Amino acid sequence: MKAYHGTSLKNAESIMENGFWPSVGEKHWLGDGIYFFREDDAQARVWAYHEKHNLIKKRKYREAKKYKGCVFEWKAILSGEEFLNLDTRSGAIYYSEHLEEFMEMIDEEGIQVPGNWWYLNSLFYEGIDEKFKVIQRTFSVPSVYDKHDTTIFNTLMFLPIKTGKNKEEVEVPNIPTHLINGCQVVVRDSQLISQEALKWLAC
């Protein structure tokens, strides 16, 4: 696997010295861990500068001017037993079965869960078998194709003209093609990320 992690230069220096600290809490769609974009360094660069855009939005121009981003490349060889790919049929089946068991457990034990999707999602991923040290899923994320930070759903349109068998031109509906999908992986076991497996890329 080859994957990329975008962050600030300040965080990058800490990573080189102390290693990664997993992201924890409710606001993580694949649960706790260290997040990477798979095979997509450009997407990681967008994420690296996401915080700079936030500073500009908050009108913290001095801090934004000093901000610098960085991308790490991580390479690893994983066994099939420790890698859960939710973009595959087998991964989707596992996810569905685990979700069904999870919801039944909550119902049977009468567990009161706040009406918060993020909280429920974090509990769900905590229950995934620990043997899966890396989980993969494709999501909609801010894209390199976004012209503006606030434009999340940029699309390309196919040409609305098609030539039929009788060579007459027929209009066809414009089909939106979303360009914001990011293949992400979360590393649940930080020991998989050795300093030797990291490469610091200019950004």
N, C-alpha and C positions, 0 to 999 in steps of 0.2 A: 504494500500500500504506500502511495505517495500522497501526502496531504499537507495543507498550508494553514497556518494560524496567523491572523492579523492582529496587531496590538500597537501600543504606543512604544516609542523608543525607551521611555522610562521603564515601562514594564519589561521590555526586552532585556534590558541590562540586568534586571532582577532575575529574570528567567535564566540567563546565562550563569548567574552566580548561585542561585538557590533552586533552580528547576521550576516546574509549573505548579501553581496552586489550583486545584480543581474549582470550578464554579459551582457553588452550592446554593440551594434555595428553591423557591417555587418557580421563578421566571426562566425556566430552562426546558425547552420542549422535549429533549431526550433524557432529562434527568441530570443528576450531578455528574460532573466530569470536565474534561478539557476538550474544547470544541475546535474542529478543523474543517476546512473545505477540502473535499477530496479532488485531486487532480486539477485544481483551479486556483493558481496563485493570484490571478487578476481579481477574483472575487474576494480573496483574503486582503488584498490591498484596499479594496473599497471599505471593508470592515475596519481596517487599520486606521482609516481616516474618518470613520463615522463619528468618533468623539470630537474631532476637530469641527465638523459641521455642527454638532450640538453646541459647542462653545460659541460659534458664530451666531447661531440662533439666539443664544442667551446674551449676545452682544459682549461677550468676553473676548474682545478682539486681541488684546495683548497676549492672553494665554494661547489663543488660537494661532497667533503668529509664531510663537515659540514651539508649537506642537509639531512633532515629527512621528511618522508611523514606521512600522517595521513588520516584516513577514518572516516567519519561520517555516522552513520546509522540514517535514518529518517523514522518514522512510522506515517501514517496518515490515516484517514477514509474520503473518498471523495464520494460525491454524483455523480450519473451518469451525471447530468446536468452540472457539472463543470469539468468533465474529458473527454478529446477528445483523443481517442485511434485510431491513424492512421494505426494501424496494423489490425484493424477489417474492415469488409465489410462496415458497416455504416460510420466508420471514413474515409475510402477511398472515399466513395461517397461524403461525405461532402467536403473533400479536393478537389476532382475533380470539384465539382460545384462551390466552392469558387474560384478556380484557373480560371475557365472559366469566371466568373463575373469580377474577378480582371483584366484579360487580356483585356476584352471588355471595362472596365472602362479606362484603359490606352490608348486604341486605340481611343475611343470616345472623350476623353478629350485632346487628342494629347500630352500626357505627354511624355517628352523626358527622357528615362531611359538610363544611361550609359551602355555600353556593358560589364556589370559586373554581373555574375550570383549571387554572394553573395549579392550584393546590391538589386537586384530584389527579391531575396528570403527574405531578411529582410523586405522589403515593404509588401510582401505577408503575412508574419506572423503578421505584425502590424495590418493588416486588419481582422484577425480572431476574431470572437466575444469575447469580454472581459469576458463573462460568463464562458468561458473555462479557468480555472485557472491552469490546468495542462494538458500538451500535451505529448503523448507517441509515439515513433517511433523507429523501429529497424534499425540500421545502421551498416556499416562496420567500425570497430574501431581497434586500436592496441589491441592485444589480449594476454592473459596469455599464449597462446600456441606459441607465437612468440619466437623463440630461439634467435633471434637477433633483436635489435631495428629497424634495417633497413629492416628487412624481414616483409613485410606487408601481403603478400598473401601466408602464409604457408597452405599446404593442407595435408590431409590424403588420401591415395589411397586404394581403395578396392582391394581385391585379383583379379587378371585378369584371373582366371580360374573358369569355371562353368561346372557342370556335367549335361548333357542333359538326356532326357528320355531313350535314348539308352545307357546311361552310358558312352558316349564318352565325353572326356574333350574338352570344347570349350572355346577359348579365348574371353573375353569380354573387351571392352575399360575401361581403368582406369577412374574412376569418381572422380573429385576433390571435396572435401568437405571443404568449407571455414569455418574456425574456428574463424572468426574475427567479428562475429555479436554481437552487444551490444544493449540490449534493454534500451533505454534512455528515461528519462522524464525530461521536463523542467517545473519548477514551476514559473508561471508568477506572482503570488501573494505571495510575501515574508512573508506576515502575516500568511500564512498557516504553516510556519516553526517556531514553538515556541521552546524555549530552552528546554522545558520539553519533546518535541518530538524528541530531538536529543540525540544520544549516541555516545561518542567518543571512537573509537576502536583503539587498539594498531596496529601499522603498521610497 
